[in-house]
């Protein structure tokens, strides 16, 4: 882990390169020592139905949620939050300058007792941490 889940208003489909945002967050996350590359997952899902602020259909939102297997120190999570939010903010900044967009971010721990995992991705990576 971590899993980064981007929920966004579908009116941003044309304005924001969501595949590019996913990749920018993946690159940032895999560059953090606290996150093994094999555990990083980034995905984006548009919300076709939404209502924001005063109801103006031009308003959009991007909400990034990070699900993180428990056990990391608070300082590690704070540094990761800062780095990932900065990466998202930098990527979105040119679009936010032209469009009304709310960008939010939340990192939360998942209790490993209730989150079993299995996979073979590590078996297929050249350098597996």
C-alpha positions, 0 to 999 in steps of 0.5 A: 500500500498505499492506494490513492483514489481520485474521485472527481466531478465528471465536468473536469474530463476535458480540462484535466489530464486524469491519467497524467495526474495518476502518473504524477501521484504514482511517481511521487508515491514511489519516490517516497522511502516509506512506500514500496513501489509494488504496493502503490496503486493510483486510480481515478473515477469520475462522478457523473452526478454532483452538486457543488457550492451554489450549483454552478455547473462550472464548479468542479472538484478533485478529492484524493483519498489515500488508504495506507496500511497502518504502522507508519510513524506520524512524521512519515505520514505527514511528510507523505501527505505534504509531498503527495498534496504538493504533487497534485496541487502543482499538476492541477495549478494551471487548470485551477487558474482557469476553472473553479476547482476544489482540491482536497486530500485525506490520508487514513490508516487501514488496520492490517488485521482486517486488510489481508493482501496477496499478489505477485507484482513484486515477483515481476519487478526488477528491483523489489524493496 
